[in-house]
Amino acid sequence: MATVEERVRAITTAKLGVEDMKLEDSFTADLGAESVDSIELVAMFEEEFGIEMDEDAALAVETVGDAITFIAKVCKEQGVEIEE
């Protein structure tokens, strides 16, 4: 199984077409995500990890690194096994 970081990066690359991203990159400012992209990314992350995220909390996440941390936290809260 791929790590949370690898899976988040793969989904972000597939959705936004950006392969070279840093953990501190902002989805909007650095990677060019618009609001509809952000909503679709949340849905894609939920499907990939088999979780349900609070939409407002998920959309408040700004960077790739924060998304990895947030998704790992939600997975643990919902009992979803992940590779760190």
Z-matrix of the N, CA and C atoms (Angstrom, degrees):
N
C 1 1.459
C 2 1.538 1 108.36
N 3 1.314 2 115.52 1 140.88
C 4 1.463 3 120.59 2 177.96
C 5 1.525 4 109.91 3 -76.80
N 6 1.315 5 115.78 4 156.58
C 7 1.465 6 120.27 5 178.36
C 8 1.530 7 109.97 6 -72.44
N 9 1.320 8 115.42 7 165.55
C 10 1.461 9 120.79 8 176.51
C 11 1.528 10 109.07 9 -56.92
N 12 1.332 11 116.37 10 -45.33
C 13 1.471 12 119.63 11 -179.42
C 14 1.527 13 111.72 12 -59.68
N 15 1.325 14 117.21 13 -45.89
C 16 1.466 15 120.70 14 -179.64
C 17 1.527 16 111.14 15 -61.90
N 18 1.314 17 116.41 16 -41.06
C 19 1.464 18 120.47 17 -178.99
C 20 1.529 19 111.57 18 -69.59
N 21 1.337 20 117.18 19 -40.57
C 22 1.467 21 120.82 20 177.67
C 23 1.527 22 109.79 21 -64.32
N 24 1.313 23 116.74 22 -43.52
C 25 1.464 24 120.41 23 179.04
C 26 1.535 25 111.02 24 -61.98
N 27 1.329 26 117.03 25 -44.00
C 28 1.469 27 121.02 26 -178.49
C 29 1.526 28 111.23 27 -62.35
N 30 1.319 29 116.92 28 -43.80
C 31 1.463 30 120.85 29 179.83
C 32 1.527 31 110.61 30 -67.05
N 33 1.315 32 116.53 31 -42.57
C 34 1.465 33 120.70 32 179.40
C 35 1.524 34 110.48 33 -63.10
N 36 1.316 35 117.07 34 -42.25
C 37 1.468 36 121.20 35 177.48
C 38 1.526 37 110.26 36 -62.60
N 39 1.329 38 116.85 37 -45.42
C 40 1.464 39 120.51 38 -179.51
C 41 1.523 40 111.70 39 -61.69
N 42 1.328 41 116.83 40 -40.37
C 43 1.467 42 121.04 41 -176.07
C 44 1.518 43 112.09 42 -79.56
N 45 1.335 44 117.47 43 -44.08
C 46 1.465 45 120.62 44 -172.21
C 47 1.527 46 113.90 45 -103.68
N 48 1.330 47 117.05 46 -9.79
C 49 1.455 48 120.59 47 179.06
C 50 1.520 49 114.03 48 71.32
N 51 1.323 50 116.91 49 20.65
C 52 1.468 51 121.70 50 -179.34
C 53 1.526 52 108.17 51 -109.40
N 54 1.329 53 116.25 52 117.28
C 55 1.461 54 119.18 53 -178.38
C 56 1.518 55 113.04 54 -94.61
N 57 1.319 56 116.49 55 -34.44
C 58 1.461 57 120.44 56 -175.56
C 59 1.525 58 109.23 57 -96.47
N 60 1.331 59 115.86 58 93.06
C 61 1.466 60 119.31 59 -179.12
C 62 1.513 61 109.83 60 -126.93
N 63 1.327 62 114.81 61 149.10
C 64 1.454 63 121.72 62 176.96
C 65 1.524 64 108.72 63 -104.84
N 66 1.322 65 116.35 64 159.01
C 67 1.463 66 120.38 65 -179.77
C 68 1.520 67 111.72 66 -60.67
N 69 1.337 68 116.87 67 -30.14
C 70 1.462 69 119.67 68 -178.00
C 71 1.530 70 113.08 69 -87.63
N 72 1.332 71 117.88 70 -0.29
C 73 1.469 72 120.55 71 179.38
C 74 1.524 73 111.31 72 -67.45
N 75 1.323 74 114.87 73 134.35
C 76 1.458 75 121.76 74 175.72
C 77 1.526 76 108.76 75 -80.83
N 78 1.332 77 116.48 76 136.29
C 79 1.466 78 120.00 77 178.34
C 80 1.528 79 110.96 78 -58.25
N 81 1.326 80 117.41 79 -40.36
C 82 1.461 81 120.45 80 -176.69
C 83 1.527 82 112.35 81 -86.52
N 84 1.317 83 117.86 82 -55.81
C 85 1.465 84 121.20 83 -173.63
C 86 1.528 85 112.62 84 -69.43
N 87 1.331 86 117.81 85 -41.22
C 88 1.463 87 120.63 86 -174.71
C 89 1.529 88 114.11 87 -97.38
N 90 1.322 89 116.96 88 -33.69
C 91 1.467 90 120.28 89 -174.65
C 92 1.532 91 113.26 90 -104.01
N 93 1.330 92 116.73 91 -5.41
C 94 1.465 93 120.63 92 173.53
C 95 1.519 94 116.53 93 79.97
N 96 1.329 95 117.89 94 17.23
C 97 1.471 96 119.90 95 179.59
C 98 1.527 97 110.09 96 -70.59
N 99 1.324 98 115.34 97 133.45
C 100 1.463 99 120.67 98 172.79
C 101 1.521 100 107.35 99 -96.70
N 102 1.320 101 116.76 100 173.89
C 103 1.471 102 119.59 101 -174.03
C 104 1.525 103 112.24 102 -57.98
N 105 1.310 104 118.29 103 -40.54
C 106 1.465 105 120.14 104 179.24
C 107 1.532 106 110.69 105 -65.87
N 108 1.347 107 116.33 106 -35.95
C 109 1.470 108 119.80 107 176.45
C 110 1.523 109 110.72 108 -62.82
N 111 1.325 110 116.29 109 -41.60
C 112 1.463 111 120.75 110 -179.68
C 113 1.523 112 110.89 111 -61.70
N 114 1.327 113 116.85 112 -43.91
C 115 1.467 114 121.18 113 178.59
C 116 1.527 115 110.23 114 -62.84
N 117 1.327 116 116.90 115 -42.59
C 118 1.463 117 120.56 116 179.43
C 119 1.529 118 111.05 117 -67.25
N 120 1.332 119 117.49 118 -36.97
C 121 1.462 120 120.00 119 176.77
C 122 1.530 121 111.05 120 -62.48
N 123 1.324 122 116.98 121 -42.70
C 124 1.469 123 120.57 122 177.85
C 125 1.527 124 109.28 123 -58.05
N 126 1.327 125 117.35 124 -46.63
C 127 1.470 126 121.13 125 179.89
C 128 1.529 127 111.18 126 -62.89
N 129 1.325 128 116.66 127 -40.02
C 130 1.466 129 120.54 128 179.19
C 131 1.524 130 111.68 129 -66.87
N 132 1.337 131 116.91 130 -40.14
C 133 1.469 132 120.29 131 176.78
C 134 1.532 133 110.34 132 -64.73
N 135 1.326 134 117.24 133 -41.85
C 136 1.471 135 120.27 134 179.09
C 137 1.521 136 110.52 135 -60.58
N 138 1.328 137 116.44 136 -44.05
C 139 1.465 138 120.14 137 -179.46
C 140 1.526 139 111.16 138 -66.76
N 141 1.318 140 116.94 139 -43.84
C 142 1.465 141 121.74 140 -178.94
C 143 1.518 142 112.17 141 -60.61
N 144 1.325 143 116.60 142 -42.24
C 145 1.462 144 120.60 143 -174.42
C 146 1.528 145 113.44 144 -97.81
N 147 1.337 146 117.77 145 -7.85
C 148 1.462 147 120.23 146 -179.57
C 149 1.516 148 112.37 147 68.17
N 150 1.330 149 115.96 148 39.47
C 151 1.465 150 121.42 149 -177.65
C 152 1.527 151 110.11 150 -126.31
N 153 1.325 152 114.63 151 168.17
C 154 1.460 153 121.35 152 171.91
C 155 1.514 154 107.00 153 -122.24
N 156 1.334 155 115.35 154 124.70
C 157 1.457 156 120.76 155 -179.04
C 158 1.515 157 109.83 156 -108.63
N 159 1.317 158 116.24 157 146.35
C 160 1.452 159 120.84 158 171.40
C 161 1.534 160 106.14 159 -64.64
N 162 1.327 161 116.51 160 120.60
C 163 1.465 162 120.11 161 -172.50
C 164 1.531 163 112.57 162 -60.81
N 165 1.327 164 117.05 163 -44.04
C 166 1.467 165 119.48 164 -179.82
C 167 1.527 166 111.22 165 -62.34
N 168 1.329 167 116.17 166 -43.68
C 169 1.465 168 120.08 167 179.36
C 170 1.525 169 110.47 168 -65.25
N 171 1.330 170 116.75 169 -42.02
C 172 1.462 171 120.73 170 -179.50
C 173 1.528 172 111.39 171 -64.93
N 174 1.320 173 116.63 172 -41.64
C 175 1.463 174 120.15 173 -179.36
C 176 1.529 175 112.60 174 -72.09
N 177 1.325 176 117.14 175 -17.31
C 178 1.463 177 121.01 176 177.80
C 179 1.529 178 111.53 177 -79.74
N 180 1.326 179 117.59 178 -14.21
C 181 1.466 180 122.05 179 178.34
C 182 1.528 181 107.92 180 -69.74
N 183 1.325 182 116.08 181 128.04
C 184 1.471 183 119.26 182 -172.96
C 185 1.516 184 115.36 183 -103.66
N 186 1.341 185 117.73 184 -34.27
C 187 1.468 186 118.77 185 -173.58
C 188 1.532 187 111.64 186 -114.66
N 189 1.320 188 114.17 187 163.97
C 190 1.468 189 120.73 188 178.14
C 191 1.528 190 109.87 189 -59.61
N 192 1.329 191 116.75 190 -45.80
C 193 1.467 192 120.66 191 179.89
C 194 1.516 193 112.43 192 -61.88
N 195 1.336 194 116.13 193 -41.43
C 196 1.467 195 119.86 194 178.08
C 197 1.525 196 111.12 195 -64.85
N 198 1.332 197 116.97 196 -35.14
C 199 1.466 198 120.61 197 178.35
C 200 1.524 199 110.40 198 -64.76
N 201 1.316 200 116.53 199 -41.80
C 202 1.470 201 120.94 200 178.97
C 203 1.524 202 110.05 201 -61.27
N 204 1.325 203 116.69 202 -46.81
C 205 1.464 204 122.03 203 179.34
C 206 1.525 205 110.82 204 -62.88
N 207 1.324 206 116.75 205 -45.25
C 208 1.468 207 121.96 206 -178.38
C 209 1.526 208 111.00 207 -63.09
N 210 1.333 209 116.73 208 -46.40
C 211 1.465 210 120.72 209 -178.86
C 212 1.528 211 110.42 210 -65.16
N 213 1.328 212 118.01 211 -41.59
C 214 1.470 213 120.80 212 178.13
C 215 1.520 214 110.39 213 -60.80
N 216 1.329 215 116.93 214 -40.99
C 217 1.470 216 121.76 215 179.09
C 218 1.529 217 110.91 216 -63.81
N 219 1.332 218 116.92 217 -45.31
C 220 1.463 219 120.80 218 179.82
C 221 1.536 220 110.39 219 -64.66
N 222 1.321 221 117.10 220 -40.52
C 223 1.463 222 120.57 221 177.86
C 224 1.527 223 110.82 222 -59.05
N 225 1.327 224 116.49 223 -45.86
C 226 1.467 225 120.27 224 179.37
C 227 1.524 226 110.86 225 -63.04
N 228 1.340 227 116.84 226 -43.54
C 229 1.468 228 120.96 227 179.71
C 230 1.526 229 111.69 228 -61.43
N 231 1.338 230 116.59 229 -34.20
C 232 1.465 231 121.17 230 -175.83
C 233 1.535 232 112.50 231 -98.37
N 234 1.327 233 115.74 232 7.25
C 235 1.470 234 120.13 233 175.77
C 236 1.512 235 114.52 234 71.48
N 237 1.309 236 117.72 235 26.08
C 238 1.459 237 122.28 236 178.73
C 239 1.524 238 108.82 237 -92.71
N 240 1.322 239 115.69 238 124.65
C 241 1.465 240 120.49 239 -177.59
C 242 1.520 241 109.28 240 -75.99
N 243 1.336 242 115.51 241 131.31
C 244 1.467 243 120.99 242 179.29
C 245 1.514 244 109.44 243 -134.57
N 246 1.322 245 114.73 244 160.15
C 247 1.463 246 120.73 245 172.33
C 248 1.510 247 106.79 246 -98.52
N 249 1.321 248 116.20 247 123.34
C 250 1.479 249 120.52 248 -175.85
C 251 1.509 250 113.02 249 -72.44
